[in-house]
Amino acid sequence: MQAGCKAKFIGLCRSAACLSRSLFAAKIVQAGRKNKSAGRTIAINASDNRI
């Protein structure tokens, strides 16, 4: 029972982390549209860090 609950909790944390990452990436993309050259390098760096 406890192991299953723990796995669910870890899964929720992971999905929350993924969600916040994707929101962060979306912000970078929006910033990149405003300031293309600088924003693009930031977006590339962020995607490299995620892998």
N, C-alpha and C positions, 0 to 999 in steps of 0.2 A: 504493500500500500504506500508506504513512505517513499520508496524509490520512484514510483510512478508520479507522485505529487512533485517530487524534486525535479524529475525530468520535465514535467509540465511547466514548472516555474522557470527552469533554465530556458525552455523553449520560448516562453513569454518574454524573458529578458532579451533573448537573441533577436526575436522579431521586433521588439521595441528599439533595439540598437540599430537594426537594419532600417527601420522606419526613420529614425532620427538621422541616419547617414544619408538616406535618399532625400530627405528634406534639406539637409545641408548641401548636398550636391545640386539640388534644384535652385537653391539660393545662389550658389556659385555660377550656375548656368545663367540665371537672370542677371547677375552682375556682369557676366561675360558678354551678354547682349548689349549692355550699356557701354561697356568699355572693352571692345572685342579683343585687342591684342593682349592686354594684361589679364583679362578674365579667362582667356583661353589657356594661358600657361598655368593659372591657379587651378582651373578645372582639371588639367592634365595631371598636375601634381597630386591633387586630391584623389583621382582615380588610381594613380600609381600606389598611393599609400594604402588604399583599401585592399589591394590584391595581396 
